[in-house]
Amino acid sequence: METQVHQTGIMGKQPVVSRTREIIELDEVSRFIGELRGCVDPFALASWVVEEAEKLSLSTKLDEAFDEKAECDPSIILSVLAYSYATGVFSSEEIVRNCRTNAAFGALAGGKFLFRQELTRFRRRHRTLLMELVARVFVRAVSERFGLGGDEIAPYLETYLRRVAIERLDIARHLDAVDEC
């Protein structure tokens, strides 16, 4: 019975079973996501962000979701913010600075100079979209790290990773609110 429960993911704090039948504890997944910046090559992570954003754009009508008169390509801002939140960079001011000094951020920004206000405005207007992309990046990272297929992620683990994505967006919102004071 216990192995059936582990394989189906019925219980909340239950381990994940990898393809090699190794049990992966939720704490291990949590630790990995918390240290994502140091565990995954920055350019690999950036490429996952772009790939997941492209998949997301195919499954939703992204063009309709964005402002027509945006100064910067909205997909650039979406990718930069998702990468930032996935790696634990939350302050819009710090994101702007990283776009000018960090190669992976700069590659995602496409050489564009982003401004704190446009990042904050974008996050406010497209919170659901950002949350979805960050959650997909987390699922991708966990799948890659632990040898799982995207369809092999247990529903409770996907829910957990979505909650982590929401927490990260909340942290960014709070830090930006402090910066505006």
Secondary structure, DSSP 8 states (H G I E B T S, - for coil): -HHHHHHHT-STT--EE-TT--EE-HHHHHHHHHTHHHHS-HHHHHHHHHHHHHHHHHHTTHHHHS-TT-SS-HHHHHHHHHHHHHHT---HHHHHHHHHH-HHHHHHHTT----HHHHHHHHHHTHHHHHHHHHHHHHHHHHHHHT--GGGS-HHHHHHHHHHHHHHHHHHHHHHHHHH-
